[in-house]
Amino acid sequence: MLAVFKKTAPVPANDSRVDEMPGAPAIDARALVQSLQKEASGLGREAAEVRGVIDDTIRISSRQTEAVGSLAQQLQGIQRSQAAIGSFSEQSLRSVGQARQAVEEVGREVGAIVDTLREVANAAQQITQIAIQTRLVAFNASVEAKRAGEAGRGFGVVADAVKDLAAKVEASSKEIMSTVGTLDSRIDALSREIRTDESAGRQGAFHKALTAVETDVHHITEAACESRGVSDAMSGHMSLIDRESRQATEALQNAMVRSEAFLKVSEHLMEVIAACGIETEDSAFIKAAQQGAAELSQLLDGALREGKISMADLFDENYRAIEGTNPQQHMTRFAELTDRLFPPVQERLLGMSSKTFYCAAVDRNGYLPTHNRKYSHAQRRGDPVWNAANCRNRRIFNDRTALASARNHKPFLLQTYRRDMGGGKFVLMKEIAAPITVGGRHWGGLRFAIAF
């Protein structure tokens, strides 16, 4: 717990010892404050580190939750496909049954065709017999006509013609019988392929093929049912994982809120110590940030008085995205003016110490128009990681630390945080922010970061 003390008379600059009460041992106030400052700084560093780790874990947990949700959706799609496979399998079995019935019908028709062909063969055989008899009668008639001499000549011609015709009929009938015999053997073989002789335990080739199809379809159905059971079990596990992931994310967010409060306490403690009037390791940087913010305020006031920019343009919030930038950069109506006015002040403060990390002004929404030169390179196409670390001008930073600095109205604000350098690299630092005002209006703040 922090003790709150009422403000007393300032400690003389040449006296670092204060008597708490008559007769009490003297206390080295400066040493005490400096010790407290170091302890508060270390506390802030640890709090910022814990907060950063929690923040990283929340992002990882959120990505895992999204991945689980996506996997659950894909699993639902698999289950729908498995149900469709089962439906199609049942339909295939019905189709095979219909095909089997159709094959049986064809078999019966083929049997009827065989019977018909045999009737045709019998008829052709009878025609052959008749032709043979007719030829024999015609032969006898021809012999009798020759015996009759001149009187039987005409009848002999007719008898010879009948004999020739009978011979042709006989040949045709025999050819029909031969063709019918060939067809009969072929159709009979086809009938055997189609028909099933249950008494002999024999299946035709068509039925064997259909049986094989039925067996395969049954295997598909069984595999689909088994797979559906596995998918249902997986779905249950996925639901459990999803619930636990969401609970973990919620717990982490609660931890983030608590760590935020912890961090604010440490930052407030550092501010109180810095404002007590005794020099600490942060005092020089706080003064520099305040002086730099005052200089930038004067420069913007001067530009406003000289008509170099209007109040409306200076407070422009129409952040126009710069096409093709990644991370996204923006342009405003005051960015060109800050490019001319801000660098001398910002670069001078940046070179103040080897501990300084950056010094840049942002408007009240976290928009950073003009950064330090080393962070203001032209973006590389297709290299967002490098751009994130080296092209930080024209960017909008609306995270907790950035917005707190941008909207701070106190003489100074001291924060601790992890800065994302891109590519998974982070740097722990302290940031001092001082407000920038123009024409009595709060324009933004100067962000002055120093390394621990």
QUICOR-V86010 format. One record per residue. N is the residue number from 1. PSI is psi in whole degrees, 0 to 359 (none if undefined). Layout:
n={N & N}
psi={PSI & PSI}
//
This chain:
n={1 & 2 & 3 & 4 & 5 & 6 & 7 & 8 & 9 & 10 & 11 & 12 & 13 & 14 & 15 & 16 & 17 & 18 & 19 & 20 & 21 & 22 & 23 & 24 & 25 & 26 & 27 & 28 & 29 & 30 & 31 & 32 & 33 & 34 & 35 & 36 & 37 & 38 & 39 & 40 & 41 & 42 & 43 & 44 & 45 & 46 & 47 & 48 & 49 & 50 & 51 & 52 & 53 & 54 & 55 & 56 & 57 & 58 & 59 & 60 & 61 & 62 & 63 & 64 & 65 & 66 & 67 & 68 & 69 & 70 & 71 & 72 & 73 & 74 & 75 & 76 & 77 & 78 & 79 & 80 & 81 & 82 & 83 & 84 & 85 & 86 & 87 & 88 & 89 & 90 & 91 & 92 & 93 & 94 & 95 & 96 & 97 & 98 & 99 & 100 & 101 & 102 & 103 & 104 & 105 & 106 & 107 & 108 & 109 & 110 & 111 & 112 & 113 & 114 & 115 & 116 & 117 & 118 & 119 & 120 & 121 & 122 & 123 & 124 & 125 & 126 & 127 & 128 & 129 & 130 & 131 & 132 & 133 & 134 & 135 & 136 & 137 & 138 & 139 & 140 & 141 & 142 & 143 & 144 & 145 & 146 & 147 & 148 & 149 & 150 & 151 & 152 & 153 & 154 & 155 & 156 & 157 & 158 & 159 & 160 & 161 & 162 & 163 & 164 & 165 & 166 & 167 & 168 & 169 & 170 & 171 & 172 & 173 & 174 & 175 & 176 & 177 & 178 & 179 & 180 & 181 & 182 & 183 & 184 & 185 & 186 & 187 & 188 & 189 & 190 & 191 & 192 & 193 & 194 & 195 & 196 & 197 & 198 & 199 & 200 & 201 & 202 & 203 & 204 & 205 & 206 & 207 & 208 & 209 & 210 & 211 & 212 & 213 & 214 & 215 & 216 & 217 & 218 & 219 & 220 & 221 & 222 & 223 & 224 & 225 & 226 & 227 & 228 & 229 & 230 & 231 & 232 & 233 & 234 & 235 & 236 & 237 & 238 & 239 & 240 & 241 & 242 & 243 & 244 & 245 & 246 & 247 & 248 & 249 & 250 & 251 & 252 & 253 & 254 & 255 & 256 & 257 & 258 & 259 & 260 & 261 & 262 & 263 & 264 & 265 & 266 & 267 & 268 & 269 & 270 & 271 & 272 & 273 & 274 & 275 & 276 & 277 & 278 & 279 & 280 & 281 & 282 & 283 & 284 & 285 & 286 & 287 & 288 & 289 & 290 & 291 & 292 & 293 & 294 & 295 & 296 & 297 & 298 & 299 & 300 & 301 & 302 & 303 & 304 & 305 & 306 & 307 & 308 & 309 & 310 & 311 & 312 & 313 & 314 & 315 & 316 & 317 & 318 & 319 & 320 & 321 & 322 & 323 & 324 & 325 & 326 & 327 & 328 & 329 & 330 & 331 & 332 & 333 & 334 & 335 & 336 & 337 & 338 & 339 & 340 & 341 & 342 & 343 & 344 & 345 & 346 & 347 & 348 & 349 & 350 & 351 & 352 & 353 & 354 & 355 & 356 & 357 & 358 & 359 & 360 & 361 & 362 & 363 & 364 & 365 & 366 & 367 & 368 & 369 & 370 & 371 & 372 & 373 & 374 & 375 & 376 & 377 & 378 & 379 & 380 & 381 & 382 & 383 & 384 & 385 & 386 & 387 & 388 & 389 & 390 & 391 & 392 & 393 & 394 & 395 & 396 & 397 & 398 & 399 & 400 & 401 & 402 & 403 & 404 & 405 & 406 & 407 & 408 & 409 & 410 & 411 & 412 & 413 & 414 & 415 & 416 & 417 & 418 & 419 & 420 & 421 & 422 & 423 & 424 & 425 & 426 & 427 & 428 & 429 & 430 & 431 & 432 & 433 & 434 & 435 & 436 & 437 & 438 & 439 & 440 & 441 & 442 & 443 & 444 & 445 & 446 & 447 & 448 & 449 & 450 & 451 & 452}
psi={144 & 135 & 139 & 124 & 144 & 145 & 132 & 185 & 141 & 149 & 130 & 143 & 329 & 12 & 112 & 7 & 135 & 133 & 123 & 321 & 157 & 133 & 349 & 153 & 145 & 146 & 133 & 93 & 318 & 315 & 322 & 313 & 317 & 324 & 317 & 321 & 318 & 319 & 318 & 321 & 316 & 322 & 317 & 321 & 313 & 319 & 318 & 321 & 315 & 315 & 319 & 318 & 317 & 318 & 316 & 317 & 322 & 317 & 317 & 316 & 321 & 318 & 320 & 321 & 317 & 318 & 318 & 318 & 317 & 319 & 322 & 320 & 317 & 322 & 321 & 321 & 320 & 318 & 320 & 320 & 320 & 321 & 321 & 320 & 316 & 318 & 316 & 325 & 316 & 318 & 322 & 319 & 319 & 320 & 320 & 319 & 317 & 321 & 321 & 318 & 319 & 320 & 320 & 318 & 317 & 319 & 317 & 319 & 320 & 320 & 319 & 321 & 319 & 316 & 317 & 316 & 324 & 324 & 319 & 318 & 319 & 317 & 319 & 324 & 319 & 320 & 321 & 316 & 315 & 319 & 320 & 315 & 319 & 318 & 322 & 318 & 319 & 323 & 315 & 319 & 322 & 321 & 316 & 323 & 325 & 325 & 327 & 352 & 224 & 330 & 332 & 9 & 314 & 321 & 327 & 321 & 316 & 319 & 319 & 319 & 319 & 321 & 315 & 318 & 320 & 321 & 318 & 319 & 320 & 317 & 316 & 318 & 317 & 321 & 318 & 315 & 320 & 314 & 316 & 323 & 317 & 312 & 319 & 317 & 320 & 313 & 326 & 322 & 318 & 320 & 320 & 325 & 327 & 315 & 155 & 126 & 93 & 326 & 326 & 357 & 33 & 137 & 143 & 166 & 320 & 316 & 324 & 316 & 316 & 321 & 319 & 319 & 315 & 318 & 314 & 319 & 321 & 320 & 318 & 316 & 317 & 318 & 320 & 320 & 317 & 316 & 323 & 322 & 318 & 317 & 320 & 318 & 318 & 321 & 319 & 317 & 320 & 321 & 319 & 316 & 319 & 315 & 315 & 323 & 317 & 322 & 320 & 317 & 318 & 319 & 320 & 321 & 322 & 319 & 325 & 317 & 317 & 319 & 328 & 315 & 319 & 317 & 320 & 322 & 314 & 321 & 319 & 320 & 318 & 322 & 315 & 316 & 317 & 332 & 2 & 351 & 353 & 135 & 132 & 179 & 344 & 347 & 314 & 322 & 323 & 314 & 317 & 317 & 318 & 317 & 318 & 317 & 321 & 320 & 315 & 323 & 316 & 319 & 318 & 322 & 316 & 317 & 326 & 316 & 321 & 0 & 17 & 342 & 151 & 162 & 321 & 317 & 324 & 330 & 26 & 130 & 15 & 84 & 107 & 121 & 136 & 118 & 139 & 8 & 143 & 110 & 159 & 130 & 158 & 160 & 146 & 175 & 348 & 357 & 320 & 324 & 314 & 331 & 329 & 323 & 323 & 323 & 316 & 317 & 312 & 319 & 325 & 315 & 327 & 325 & 8 & 324 & 157 & 346 & 343 & 139 & 317 & 162 & 109 & 146 & 144 & 154 & 180 & 348 & 8 & 7 & 128 & 99 & 319 & 110 & 180 & 153 & 324 & 348 & 17 & 39 & 159 & 142 & 149 & 130 & 130 & 14 & 68 & 332 & 312 & 320 & 320 & 328 & 332 & 354 & 69 & 358 & 161 & 21 & 156 & 118 & 106 & 30 & 178 & 310 & 315 & 313 & 323 & 318 & 319 & 328 & 12 & 133 & 353 & 163 & 325 & 158 & 129 & 124 & 156 & 138 & 168 & 126 & 129 & 115 & 0 & 153 & 24 & 10 & 137 & 150 & 129 & 134 & 165 & 141 & 131 & 128 & 137 & 142 & 148 & 125 & 146 & 122 & 34 & 0 & 143 & 115 & 320 & 218 & 157 & 123 & 119 & 108 & 138 & 146 & 152 & none}
//
